[in-house]
Amino acid sequence: MPKSCIPTHTHTFMTLRLYFWRTNSSSSIFPQLTTLNFELDAMIDDVGLGTVANLLGMFIFFLVIAYHYVTADPKYEGN
């Protein structure tokens, strides 16, 4: 492949930043805010999108069942 066809730059599609508190026992006892950066270079494909959609749907379904289980009151008697 000729060198003119090879891209010389990279494009970051998405950056995911995770923030969390971390204590470093050697420096101080107070927690410090730490950041982790993850850079995704490509878009998600159709299989990955389907997997994410199915996992999200199962999680929401579980939340609905958990909500009904927690809020159900067997002692309540309707009119």
N, C-alpha and C positions, 0 to 999 in steps of 0.2 A: 504494500500500500504506500503510495507516495506520501511524503511528509506533509504536503499541503492538505491532505484529507483527514489527518489526525487532529482532533480537537486539542487545543492547547490550554483550554480553561475547563474548569469543572463548575457545574451549577448545582447548588444545594437545593433540593426540593423542599425539605422541611427540617427544622431544628427543634428537637425536644429537649426542654430543660427541666431537670428534676432538682428541687430544692429540699434540703433536709438539714436538721441540726446534728452536729457531730461534736463530741467532746474529745479533746486531745489531752490525754492525761499528763503528758510531759510539759506542756506549756501553761495551761490554766485549767481551772475547774469549771469554767463557764463554757457553755456550748457555742460553737461557731457555725454560722450559716455556710453550708457547702453546696456547690452547684455541680451537677453532672450534665454535660452537653452531649447529645446524640444527634448526628447529622445524617439524614436520609438522602441518598443521591438519586433515587428513582421513585417514580410513582408506584402505588400499590397496584398489583394486577387483579384480574377478575376473580381468581381463586382466593387470593388473600382478602379481597373485599367481601366475598361470600362467607369466608370463615369468620371475619370480624362481625359481620351482620348476624350470623347464627349465634356466635358467642354472646353478643349483646342482647339478642332476643331471649336466649336462655337465662341470662342474668336478670333481665327485667321480669320474666315469667317467675323466676324464683323470688324476686322481691315482692311481687303481687301475692304469691302464696304465703310468704312470710308475714306480710301485712295482714292478710285475712286470718292467719293463725294467731297472731298476737292480739288483734282487735276483737276476735270472737269472744263473746262473754256467754258461757253456758248458763249462767244464773239469770240472764235477762229473759223476761217473758213479755212478749208483745201483747197488744190488745186483742 
